[in-house]
Amino acid sequence: MPKVEQGRLFGLDGMGSYTAEELDELADQHLHRIDDPKNTDDPKWLKRRAARLRKLARQKETALEHKMDQR
């Protein structure tokens, strides 16, 4: 899974190649994994990860809006 943290947003495995919609879908997948009985991940970790993905998606949307306003 690509890293969400600052400084790792772009690159070969970075989040720069994902759209805001794709990041929201990834966040939804993380939240759905909480209810999965076969899940071995900590629910708190999954919630934090989903929150970070959603934050990044909002940042991408804001950046896109700003880019469009500049034109």
N, C-alpha and C positions, 0 to 999 in steps of 0.2 A: 504494500500500500504506500503510495507517495506520502511524503511528509507534509503537514499542514503548517508547521511552525515558520516564523519569519526566517528569511535567509534560505529556505528550502522550497520556496514557492515555485521556482522555475528550474529548468534543467531537464535532464533525461527522464527522470521519474517524478518531476515536479507537478504541482497543481495548476500550473499555467496553461496546460493544454485542455483543462476541463472548463466547461461553461458553468454558469451559475445554476442552470437547471440540473446538470449532471451532478454538481456538488450537493444540491438539495436531495436528489435521488440517493446518493451515497449516504447522506445523513439519515434518510428514511430507512435505508437498509440496516444501518447500525441500530436504530431504535427498534426495528422489528426483530432483530437478533436477541433482544432482551427477553422476549417472550418465548423464544425457542428453547424447548427442554434440553436439546443437545448442545446448547451454547455453554462454553467453558470460560468465556470472557466475563470480567467483572462488569455488572450493570452500570456502576458509576463511571467506569472508564468509557463505556459505550456512549453514555449520555454526554460526557465531556467531549468526546471525539465528534459526536453529532453536532454539538453546539459550536465547536471550532469550524466544522465544515460549513454550517449555516452562516457563521460570521464571515467566513471567506467569500461565500456566495453573495452576501449583501455587499461586501467590499467590491466585488467584481461588478455588480449591478451599478453601484454608485460610480465607479470608474468609467463604465460604459456610458452612463448618462452624462457625466462630465465631458467625456470625449465628444459626444454628440452635440452638447451645448457649445463647445469650442468651435464647431464647424459653422 
